[in-house]
Amino acid sequence: MDEMRAANRDLTFAGVIVVAPGEADELITNEQKIALDALHLRKIDLADRVLVVNPGGYIGKSTSREIAYAHAIGKPISFTDPSDQ
């Protein structure tokens, strides 16, 4: 998550309004996971574009779903590590 915080900081100082995913430092319940997943999609709805922070090219299951959602609603998508995209 350090890469996400760094991207958030850099974009914020560049004058970009960042709508970032929520973070949890502890284990969360299944209900909390479902709620966070839905909230992340609503944040994508609000965004002008989506920046996927994917150090080393890694993209997890939830992020893959969010990318598909962003693509389906026509949001521009870019990656911090576009090597495999």
DOVEX-866796 format. One record per residue (C-alpha): residue number from 1; x negated, y, z. Coordinates in pm, whole numbers, plus 50000, padded with zeros to 5 digits. Layout:
N
+-----+-------+-------+-------+
: num :     X :     Y :     Z :
+-----+-------+-------+-------+
: NUM :     X :     Y :     Z :
...
+-----+-------+-------+-------+
//
This chain:
85
+-----+-------+-------+-------+
: num :     X :     Y :     Z :
+-----+-------+-------+-------+
:   1 : 50000 : 50000 : 50000 :
:   2 : 49697 : 50230 : 50023 :
:   3 : 49703 : 50276 : 49645 :
:   4 : 50069 : 50379 : 49669 :
:   5 : 49992 : 50637 : 49937 :
:   6 : 49700 : 50772 : 49732 :
:   7 : 49917 : 50804 : 49421 :
:   8 : 50188 : 50975 : 49627 :
:   9 : 49936 : 51221 : 49771 :
:  10 : 49770 : 51297 : 49436 :
:  11 : 50101 : 51350 : 49257 :
:  12 : 50237 : 51565 : 49540 :
:  13 : 49930 : 51792 : 49532 :
:  14 : 49973 : 51813 : 49154 :
:  15 : 50319 : 51958 : 49213 :
:  16 : 50521 : 51646 : 49132 :
:  17 : 50824 : 51556 : 49343 :
:  18 : 50763 : 51194 : 49441 :
:  19 : 51052 : 50959 : 49514 :
:  20 : 50861 : 50663 : 49653 :
:  21 : 50981 : 50321 : 49767 :
:  22 : 51033 : 50267 : 50138 :
:  23 : 50765 : 50095 : 50341 :
:  24 : 50789 : 49852 : 50630 :
:  25 : 50488 : 49758 : 50841 :
:  26 : 50670 : 49471 : 51008 :
:  27 : 50873 : 49174 : 50889 :
:  28 : 51220 : 49272 : 50779 :
:  29 : 51543 : 49077 : 50775 :
:  30 : 51702 : 48949 : 50457 :
:  31 : 51976 : 49210 : 50498 :
:  32 : 51715 : 49487 : 50526 :
:  33 : 51539 : 49353 : 50213 :
:  34 : 51865 : 49359 : 50018 :
:  35 : 51935 : 49716 : 50136 :
:  36 : 51583 : 49833 : 50045 :
:  37 : 51605 : 49671 : 49702 :
:  38 : 51933 : 49853 : 49633 :
:  39 : 51788 : 50181 : 49763 :
:  40 : 51485 : 50147 : 49534 :
:  41 : 51716 : 50116 : 49234 :
:  42 : 51904 : 50432 : 49340 :
:  43 : 51567 : 50610 : 49365 :
:  44 : 51491 : 50501 : 49009 :
:  45 : 51824 : 50653 : 48908 :
:  46 : 51708 : 50987 : 49054 :
:  47 : 51361 : 50977 : 48897 :
:  48 : 51257 : 51141 : 48572 :
:  49 : 51001 : 50866 : 48516 :
:  50 : 50860 : 50563 : 48695 :
:  51 : 50494 : 50515 : 48784 :
:  52 : 50416 : 50156 : 48876 :
:  53 : 50121 : 50138 : 49115 :
:  54 : 49970 : 49803 : 49020 :
:  55 : 49607 : 49775 : 49133 :
:  56 : 49430 : 49500 : 48944 :
:  57 : 49734 : 49466 : 48721 :
:  58 : 49938 : 49289 : 48989 :
:  59 : 50316 : 49322 : 48968 :
:  60 : 50532 : 49134 : 49216 :
:  61 : 50883 : 48996 : 49182 :
:  62 : 51066 : 49301 : 49323 :
:  63 : 50859 : 49540 : 49115 :
:  64 : 50925 : 49335 : 48802 :
:  65 : 51299 : 49364 : 48869 :
:  66 : 51266 : 49739 : 48923 :
:  67 : 51070 : 49777 : 48598 :
:  68 : 51342 : 49587 : 48411 :
:  69 : 51606 : 49811 : 48568 :
:  70 : 51416 : 50130 : 48479 :
:  71 : 51370 : 50007 : 48123 :
:  72 : 51741 : 49917 : 48094 :
:  73 : 51849 : 50269 : 48194 :
:  74 : 51593 : 50435 : 47969 :
:  75 : 51344 : 50568 : 48224 :
:  76 : 50989 : 50619 : 48097 :
:  77 : 50750 : 50379 : 48272 :
:  78 : 50376 : 50405 : 48317 :
:  79 : 50125 : 50198 : 48513 :
:  80 : 49820 : 50288 : 48721 :
:  81 : 49651 : 49978 : 48576 :
:  82 : 49788 : 49934 : 48223 :
:  83 : 49542 : 49656 : 48132 :
:  84 : 49807 : 49386 : 48092 :
:  85 : 50107 : 49601 : 48006 :
+-----+-------+-------+-------+
//
